[in-house]
Amino acid sequence: MAVEFTLNGEWRDFAGDPRTPLLDVLRDGCRMTGTKSVCRAGFCGACTVMVGGEPVPSCQRPIGMLEGAEIVTIEGIAPPEELNPVQRAFLEHDVVQCGMCFPGMVITLTDFLRRNAAPTRSGIKEALSGNMCRCTGYERIIDAVMSIRETETPAAEAVSR
């Protein structure tokens, strides 16, 4: 089966088993290795990508269901050689530990900030409830997100590409 989709603003196609998880198509077929494979059960959040403007676990989405979809990975969340506000805040607050969960967290929090111009600590915690991290306490992550000014929310065009 052939499936056509847009990946980070570029047209792509996949010819193969329609049951193949989007995660495998991204990592193996498209070489988008920023999307991490951790639990493969949809509960850790490491493989989160945007599909049609919504964050989804790519390990749980068969490519056959994504005909015509607009998909954005961590590689497409900001223009090349730039960081989006969440990435920049993570860097400035020295949040990154091993890095396995962070692509999914950046995608999740970018979407959260797009929808919430005035984030609260409890709102950030709720947004992150589907993203598991074994390396860090979440306080630095929450502090980093809280540091992002309202006027510096992630660009909607980067999220909805």
C-alpha positions as CSV (number, residue, x, y, z in Angstrom):
1,M,0.0,0.0,0.0
2,A,1.3,3.5,-0.8
3,V,0.7,6.3,1.6
4,E,1.4,10.0,0.9
5,F,1.9,12.5,3.7
6,T,3.7,15.8,4.5
7,L,6.7,15.5,6.8
8,N,8.1,18.8,8.2
9,G,6.7,20.6,5.2
10,E,7.9,18.2,2.6
11,W,5.9,15.7,0.6
12,R,6.8,12.1,1.3
13,D,5.4,8.7,0.5
14,F,5.7,5.2,2.0
15,A,5.1,2.0,0.1
16,G,4.8,-1.0,2.4
17,D,2.7,-2.6,5.1
18,P,0.0,-0.1,6.2
19,R,0.2,-1.5,9.7
20,T,3.8,-0.2,10.1
21,P,4.0,2.2,13.0
22,L,4.6,5.9,12.1
23,L,7.6,5.7,14.5
24,D,9.3,3.1,12.3
25,V,8.5,5.0,9.1
26,L,10.0,8.2,10.6
27,R,13.2,6.6,12.0
28,D,13.9,3.9,9.5
29,G,12.4,5.2,6.3
30,C,12.7,9.0,6.6
31,R,15.8,9.1,8.9
32,M,14.1,11.3,11.4
33,T,15.9,9.8,14.4
34,G,15.0,12.6,16.8
35,T,11.7,10.8,17.4
36,K,12.7,8.3,20.1
37,S,11.6,4.7,20.4
38,V,11.3,3.8,24.1
39,C,8.2,2.0,25.3
40,R,6.4,1.2,22.0
41,A,3.2,1.1,24.0
42,G,2.1,4.7,23.8
43,F,2.6,5.7,27.4
44,C,6.1,7.2,27.7
45,G,5.7,10.1,25.3
46,A,9.2,9.9,23.8
47,C,7.9,9.3,20.3
48,T,5.4,12.1,20.3
49,V,5.0,14.0,17.0
50,M,2.4,16.4,15.7
51,V,-0.1,14.8,13.3
52,G,-2.6,17.3,11.9
53,G,-1.7,19.8,14.6
54,E,-2.2,17.4,17.5
55,P,0.5,15.7,19.5
56,V,0.3,11.9,19.2
57,P,2.5,8.9,20.1
58,S,3.9,7.8,16.8
59,C,4.4,4.2,18.0
60,Q,0.6,3.8,18.1
61,R,-0.3,5.3,14.7
62,P,-0.2,2.9,11.7
63,I,1.0,4.7,8.6
64,G,-2.0,3.3,6.7
65,M,-4.2,5.7,8.7
66,L,-2.2,8.7,7.8
67,E,-2.9,9.3,4.2
68,G,-2.6,13.0,3.5
69,A,-1.6,13.8,7.0
70,E,0.7,16.7,8.0
71,I,3.3,15.4,10.3
72,V,5.9,17.5,12.3
73,T,8.8,15.9,14.2
74,I,11.3,17.4,16.5
75,E,13.4,18.1,13.4
76,G,10.6,20.3,12.0
77,I,9.5,22.1,15.1
78,A,11.8,25.1,14.3
79,P,13.6,26.3,11.2
80,P,17.0,24.7,10.6
81,E,19.8,26.0,12.7
82,E,17.3,27.6,15.1
83,L,15.7,26.6,18.4
84,N,12.0,27.1,19.2
85,P,11.3,28.8,22.6
86,V,10.9,25.5,24.5
87,Q,14.2,24.1,23.2
88,R,15.9,27.4,24.0
89,A,14.4,27.5,27.6
90,F,15.5,23.8,28.1
91,L,19.0,24.8,27.1
92,E,19.1,28.0,29.2
93,H,17.8,26.1,32.3
94,D,20.2,23.1,31.7
95,V,17.2,20.7,31.7
96,V,18.4,18.0,29.4
97,Q,19.7,14.8,31.0
98,C,20.0,11.7,28.8
99,G,17.8,13.2,26.1
100,M,15.5,10.2,25.3
101,C,12.3,11.8,26.5
102,F,13.0,15.4,25.4
103,P,11.9,15.4,21.8
104,G,8.5,14.2,22.9
105,M,8.4,16.8,25.7
106,V,9.4,19.6,23.4
107,I,6.6,18.6,21.0
108,T,4.1,18.3,23.8
109,L,5.0,21.6,25.5
110,T,5.2,23.5,22.2
111,D,1.6,22.5,21.5
112,F,0.6,23.3,25.1
113,L,2.1,26.8,24.9
114,R,0.4,27.3,21.5
115,R,-2.9,26.7,23.3
116,N,-2.0,28.4,26.6
117,A,-0.5,31.9,26.4
118,A,-0.4,32.1,30.3
119,P,0.8,28.7,31.5
120,T,0.6,27.7,35.1
121,R,2.7,25.2,36.9
122,S,-0.2,22.9,37.4
123,G,-1.1,23.3,33.7
124,I,2.4,22.4,32.7
125,K,2.3,19.3,35.0
126,E,-0.9,18.2,33.4
127,A,0.4,18.7,29.9
128,L,3.5,16.6,30.8
129,S,1.4,13.8,32.3
130,G,1.9,11.6,29.2
131,N,5.7,12.2,29.1
132,M,7.8,10.0,31.3
133,C,11.4,10.8,32.3
134,R,13.6,8.6,34.5
135,C,16.5,11.0,34.7
136,T,15.2,14.2,36.2
137,G,12.7,15.7,38.5
138,Y,10.3,17.7,36.6
139,E,10.9,21.0,38.4
140,R,13.6,22.3,36.1
141,I,11.4,21.5,33.1
142,I,8.5,23.4,34.7
143,D,10.8,26.3,35.6
144,A,12.1,26.4,32.0
145,V,8.5,26.5,30.6
146,M,7.4,29.1,33.1
147,S,10.3,31.3,32.0
148,I,9.0,31.6,28.4
149,R,7.3,35.0,28.1
150,E,3.8,35.1,26.7
151,T,5.0,37.0,23.7
152,E,7.4,34.2,22.9
153,T,5.0,31.3,22.6
154,P,6.1,28.8,19.9
155,A,5.1,29.8,16.4
156,A,1.9,28.1,15.3
157,E,3.3,27.7,11.8
158,A,6.1,25.4,13.1
159,V,3.6,23.3,14.9
160,S,1.0,23.0,12.2
161,R,3.3,22.4,9.3
